[in-house]
Amino acid sequence: MPDHDEIVRLYGPWLARTPQDAAALFEGYAGPWWIAGGWAVEAFTDVARGHDDVDPSIPRSDVAGLRRHLSGRLDVWQADDGSLRPMVEPEDTLSDTCENLWLRASGADPWEYDVILMHTTSTTWTFKRDPRISLPLSEITWTRDGIAYLRPEVQLLHKARGLRPKDQADFEACAPLLESGPRTWLRSALSMAHPGHAWIDAL
């Protein structure tokens, strides 16, 4: 996966957005949504960090509803393994491998949001890289100032494979603040999805 600077060079710049901006965008949206990524880490730790973008997240099954909600405001593009494809026709469907939707007002405008798609049913979240790992959907988020955020232990599980410097920094900021239950869950999930991962002993 190219780094942020290379993505900007290839596909264009990103507009600086915040969770509060996302909340305004999702006002009136009928489905569940939450903030993932670095903003979720910062909300949990109160440790300021840099942000390339803001990552709202929704269930994969709710893409049609999101498109209806955004109609006339932002275009929806599938960001799928290095390629971008606009979803412009009502019958356009999500590819099986797509994990992100990029949003912008038009081709002449910067990107505004990177929507992360998660595997869920109406009641259960399942980790995309290992279906043995799941949680009740109601337990993967927490709320601060009226905005739902992905819980830190779930966010760290998603970050564990990349182990970029910012992922390690996020782990070091979050880990000391995790209570016993989330800490135990993350250690178990890492042992299944990433045996031998350095964070297992650190937890």
PyMOL commands that set and color helices and strands:
alter all, ss='L'
color gray80, all
select helices_A, chain A and resi 4-11+19-25+38-45+60-70+137-139+152-159+165-177+180-193+198-202
alter helices_A, ss='H'
color red, helices_A
select strands_A, chain A and resi 34-36+55-59+75-80+83-86+100-104+113-120+124-126+134-136+141-144+147-150
alter strands_A, ss='S'
color yellow, strands_A
deselect
rebuild
show_as cartoon
